[in-house]
Amino acid sequence: MIMSPLSAPLQPKLATAQLIATLQHALDRKYEQMREAARRRWEIANAGRVDPSDACVRVRIAPRPVH
């Protein structure tokens, strides 16, 4: 393959961008695996019970006074 003089300096940048994309993809997959494993553990630990996270939050909405 013949490279033009302008494309040669771009090769290291292209390789770096490809490496970053590959690493990002690997991190995304690992994060998804960890999240799924945590979800399965949560479901096993709380099987047949009311989800404790549902009971932890109480929200109250009140109108703001108009000045």
N, C-alpha and C positions, 0 to 999 in steps of 0.2 A: 504494500500500500504506500502510495506517495503522499506525503504531507506537504501542504503549503507552508511557507514560513510563518504565516499567521496562526495556523492551527496547532503548531508544536507547543507554544506556551499554554494553550488551553488544555492539553492532555492531562497534566497533573491536577488541574482544577476539576476536570471531568471525572477523573479517578476518585478524587476526594468526595465529590458529590455522590457518586455511585456507592462509595463505602458508607457515607452517612445515611443514605437511603436504606441500604442493607441492614445497618445496625438499628435504625429506627424501626424497621419491619420486625427484626428479631425481638426488640424490646416490647413492641406492641403485642406480639404473640405471647411472650412470657407473661406480660401483665394480664392478658386475657386468661391464660391458664391459671394464674394465681387467683384471679377474681372468681373464676368458676369453682376452683377448689374451696375457696372460702364460702361461697354460696352453698355448696354441697354440705360442708361441715355445719353451717348455720342451720340448714334444713334438717339435718340429722339430729342436731342438739335440741331443736325446738319442735320436733315432729309431734303432732297431736296436741300441741299447746297453742294458746293464743300467742301470736308473734309479739315478743316483748318490746320490739321497737314501735309498735302501734300505740302502746300505752305510755310512751315517754314524752310525747309532745302534746301540748295543749295550746291552741291558738285562739286568741280573742281579738275580734276586729271591732273597733269602735269608730264612729264617724269623727272626723276632725272638726273642731269648732271653727266657724267662719268668723273672721275678724273684720 
